[in-house]
Amino acid sequence: MRLSGNLEGEMETLNKEMSRLRMDKLGAWRISKVNENFELSPSYPRYVIVPAGITDQMLVEVAKFRGSRRFPAVVW
């Protein structure tokens, strides 16, 4: 149960940060769960902000040919 609460907290924090940066206003960005189990890119967080027009499947395909399986995402 505690892990689930932490995951919800992570998502809430990310949503607040998107709002603070006004990234939620135009629908150009979204939060992806593609790396939720750290299987796609172990060096990325479980939730990532990506362009809204890019599907999770596209991220999987792009990661196949990039160093450390990293894909385009908002980071700071």
C-alpha positions as CSV (number, residue, x, y, z in Angstrom):
1,M,0.0,0.0,0.0
2,R,2.7,2.5,0.8
3,L,4.3,2.1,-2.6
4,S,1.0,2.9,-4.3
5,G,0.8,6.1,-2.2
6,N,4.3,7.1,-3.2
7,L,3.4,6.5,-6.9
8,E,0.3,8.7,-6.5
9,G,2.4,11.3,-4.8
10,E,4.9,11.3,-7.7
11,M,2.2,11.8,-10.2
12,E,0.6,14.6,-8.2
13,T,4.0,16.3,-7.9
14,L,4.5,16.1,-11.6
15,N,1.0,17.4,-12.3
16,K,1.7,20.4,-10.0
17,E,5.0,21.1,-11.7
18,M,3.4,21.0,-15.1
19,S,0.8,23.5,-13.9
20,R,3.4,25.7,-12.3
21,L,5.3,25.8,-15.6
22,R,2.1,26.4,-17.5
23,M,2.7,23.3,-19.6
24,D,-0.8,22.1,-19.1
25,K,-2.5,25.1,-20.7
26,L,-2.2,24.4,-24.5
27,G,-2.3,20.6,-24.5
28,A,1.1,20.4,-26.1
29,W,2.5,18.2,-23.3
30,R,1.4,15.1,-21.4
31,I,2.6,12.8,-18.7
32,S,3.6,9.3,-19.9
33,K,3.8,6.2,-17.8
34,V,5.8,4.4,-20.5
35,N,8.7,4.0,-18.1
36,E,6.7,3.2,-15.0
37,N,8.7,0.1,-14.1
38,F,12.0,1.6,-15.3
39,E,12.1,-1.1,-18.1
40,L,12.4,1.2,-21.0
41,S,15.1,3.5,-19.7
42,P,16.5,2.8,-16.3
43,S,18.1,6.2,-16.1
44,Y,14.8,8.1,-16.5
45,P,12.1,8.6,-13.9
46,R,9.0,6.4,-13.9
47,Y,6.8,9.2,-15.2
48,V,8.0,11.6,-17.9
49,I,6.7,14.7,-19.6
50,V,6.6,14.3,-23.4
51,P,5.1,16.1,-26.3
52,A,1.4,15.3,-26.5
53,G,1.6,14.2,-30.2
54,I,4.0,11.4,-29.4
55,T,2.5,8.1,-28.4
56,D,4.0,5.7,-25.9
57,Q,4.6,3.2,-28.7
58,M,6.6,5.9,-30.6
59,L,8.7,6.4,-27.5
60,V,9.4,2.7,-27.3
61,E,10.5,2.7,-30.9
62,V,12.7,5.8,-30.6
63,A,14.4,4.4,-27.5
64,K,15.6,1.3,-29.4
65,F,18.2,3.3,-31.3
66,R,19.2,5.9,-28.8
67,G,22.0,5.8,-26.2
68,S,21.0,4.3,-22.9
69,R,17.5,3.9,-24.4
70,R,16.8,7.5,-23.7
71,F,14.0,9.3,-25.6
72,P,13.0,12.9,-26.0
73,A,11.4,14.2,-22.7
74,V,11.3,17.3,-20.6
75,V,14.0,17.1,-17.9
76,W,15.5,19.5,-15.4
